């Protein structure tokens, strides 16, 4: 398979399986979510956001190539920011505050759905334990992220009072950060997936990552869209508010 054919195969996985197609995102972007459903999404998505720099740190601990470490470490800086300012995690907590949640409550990780924890933990373990090719390939969902961020910004601004440039700054920043990251990751995968077996490994890794993202939204929908399905220990509407 040529590099072009492998890239086409990878992009086809996203076209079929990326979580922009999940019904919860259609509800969210279309203005159909209640304030508590939006809050539940912000709380549970925090678990994933907070894990990203940890999975990237685990990746760097296994990477012996200094050039690759130099390329990859910006991902941690993008999310953690500097000592005092910046970073995607701080921007996510601005969104939490805008929807009426106490940022300290969200940052504590309280109220996360059990299935969300399992999915996020599985992703961190995957990046920590699998061959580097699969660890890098699992990040290639970023190929499809800018389009969902654009639709999200447009939909939230149209339908929700909390939405403004400050509260949505996480998504605006990712429009610039994600393409930079994925350009390196995609080129690396296309270079190193140089046998049919490795091509299959790369595609399986991307499929796994789409499953991780989809599973989180399945859990969110089951708990907060279908009444009476919130599991013990998960966030209850009214908790953790400002």
ABEGO torsion letter per residue (X at the ends): XBAAAAAAAAAAAAAAABAAABAAAAAAAAGABBAAAAAAAAAAAAAAAAAAAAAAAAAAAABABAAAAAAAAAAAAAAAEBAABEEAAAAAAAAAAAAGBBAAAAAAGBGBBAAAAAAAAAAAAAAAABBAAAAAAAAAAAAAAAAAAAAAAAAAAAABAABBAAAAAAAAAAAAAAAAAAAAAAAAAAAABABAAAAAAAAAAAAAAAAAAAAAAAAAAAAAABBGABBBGBBBBGBGBX
